[in-house]
């Protein structure tokens, strides 16, 4: 008997501050270390208090991503949108290839929001 895993997700645990602008700048390459043309994909991230939850405390839609053909991806939210209770949450990043509709989860992990002091 053989095993196969269709999970390609990488783990990236994120820690950020409540009420601060959120900017995560990433560079994506394929298995040959060539840049991935990210303009061929749409992106979505949901942050939830538990993995099986149906309620997102924060959602990043495709419009919250800046992407280019050289593999650079920037995920962002304004400080006003980051007014979320400090806690440890969970997230994953789903991609959809525009040409064929194939959905893949590329990234996931803990999403920790720390309490800020300055208001």
N, C-alpha and C positions, 0 to 999 in steps of 0.2 A: 504494500500500500504506500502511496506517495501523498505528500501534503503540498498544498499550494496556498499562498497568501496573496490576496488581491489588495491588501492594505499597503498603500504607498505613503501614508502619513508620516511626517517627521514631527517630533515633539519639540516645541518651543514654549517654555513657560515665560509668561510676560508679567512684569510688575510695573505699575504706573501709579501716578498720584491722582487722587480725586480733585476735580476742578482745574486740572492742568490740561493744556492742549496735548492731544495724543498724536504722535508721529512715529511710525515704525517704518524704517527704510530697509528694504530687503533686495538682494540680488539673487535671481534664480537661474540655475544652469541645469542642463540635462546630464545624463550619465557620461557623456564625452566631455563634460565641462564647457559645452557651448551654451551661450545665452539662449534662453527660451523667449520666443516672441510672445510677450504677454498680451499684446493687443488682440490676439486670437481667442482670448478667454474673457469670461465675466467672473467676478469674485463676490463672495458673500461670507460674512462672519457673524455668528450668533454667540453671545456671551450669556451663560445661564448659571443659576445658583447650583444646579445639579445636572448631571449629564442627561437623565431621562426627563427633565422638566420640559413642559410645553411653553413656558414663558421665558422670553429673552429679556434681560435687564439692559442690553445694549445690542444694537445691530449695525453692522457695517455693510452697506449695500454697494453695488458696483460703482456708484457715483462717489463713494468715500475712498476710492483707490485711484492713484495716478500710476499708469503703467506704460511701458514702452517696448519697442522691439528688441532692445538690448538686455532684457531680463530684469530691469529695475522696476520695483513695485513699492509704492509708498501708500501705507494705510493711515488714514487720519480722521480725527474728530476734533471739533472745537472744544474749548474749555467748558463752555456752557453745556455741551452734550455729555461731558464727563462728570456731571454732578450726580454720582451714583454712590450708594452706601459702600463704605470700605468693607471688603470681605474677600474671600477666596472664591472665585467663580471658575467656570470651565468654558472653553471655546473650541471651535474648529473652523477652518477656512475651506470652503467648498469652491471648486472651480467648475465652470462649464465651458467646454470647447464649443465655440460658436458654430463652427462648420457642421458638427455632427451631433451636438447635444449631449456628449459624454460628460457625466458628472464624476468628479474625483475629489477626495479630501486630501489636500496637500499638507496641512499643518494643523496642529491642535495641542492642547495642554491646559495648564492652569492659567487663569487671568486674575492676578491679584491687584486689587485697588487699595492703596494705602491712604489713610486719613491725612489730609493736609492740615497745617497749623495756621497758615496765613489765609484769611478769607477776604 
